[in-house]
Amino acid sequence: MEHQSRWFSLFIHLMALLVALVILAPLAWLFVMSISSNADLSAKPLQWWPNEVDLSRYKALLSQTDNSAGQAFVASLFNSIKVAGMATIAAILVAVPAGWALSRTPQLGWVLGGIIATYMLPPVALSIPLYFILAKFGLLNNVFGLGLVYLSILAPFVTWLLKSGFDPIPRDLERAAAIDGARLDQMLRIVILPLAMPVIGTATIFAYLLAWDEFFYALLFTSNQEAKTLTVAIADLAGGRVSDYGLIATAGVIAALPPVLIGILMQRSLISGLTNGGVKG
């Protein structure tokens, strides 16, 4: 039995190593491309490490020279941070009371089904109505307008995720708080939210990543660097006849940094939230 357990442990570690390799290898190659010269990228046979490290693309993309590619890229970077931040905060504010109400009222299960159904709609099905609504209120090519569109994507998902996080919290705690005279808002703020913080942290991470990576609506509803997000800016780099793949890789590395930093800073909440959301009782 001990021999089998040892082999099983070895198998688990090998599979974990394989998964890590599959995930990290493309990221490592993206970084190598970003610091390789055009000659190294086009060399045959392919070189796994450049002969000389070239950081000129990072300088170009982070440059603030007027009318430069760097100025447009940095503006798009800050637009993505603002849009994703606004949409995530709004989604959490909407989803916390909605998720708690759905968790404590089983009769509203059909509402949750409707919420998930809206999340499953393909983006193209909503593009025309959303376009006319934004145009009606003058919110086309506007960071706030794009944030509202992202809210319509994030709110259903975050509500469903938080509902699963509220379910394991004992209702006896709410009854005890009610007996002590706590109002509904006090009950949520003092009793429920502290216990649900891990799953709220998890929902925040996922919501921010969904907003950060969104491309379709940003492409449709923005037209210049006033509201254009990072995903569209990266696509613009590949839009010419001759694409600088090293420059595209550099943009990919920079675009990956904020989500990676958020994941590292909030990894404890992520792991705890996933665990709490998957355990009942």
Secondary structure, DSSP 4 states (H G I P E B T S, - for coil): -HHHHHHHHHHHHHHHHHHHHHHHHHHHHHHHHHTS-HHHHT-SSPPSS-SS---HHHHHHT---TT-HHHHHHHHHHHHHHHHHHHHHHHHHHHHHHHHHHHH-GGGHHHHHHHHHHHHS-HHHHHHHHHHHHHHTT-TT-HHHHHHHHHHHHHHHHHHHHHHHHTTS-HHHHHHHHHTT--HHHIIIIIIHHHHHHHHHHHHHHHHHHHHH--HHHHHH--STTT--HHHHHHHHT-SSS--HHHHHHHHHHHHHHHHHHHHHTHHHHHHHHHHHT---
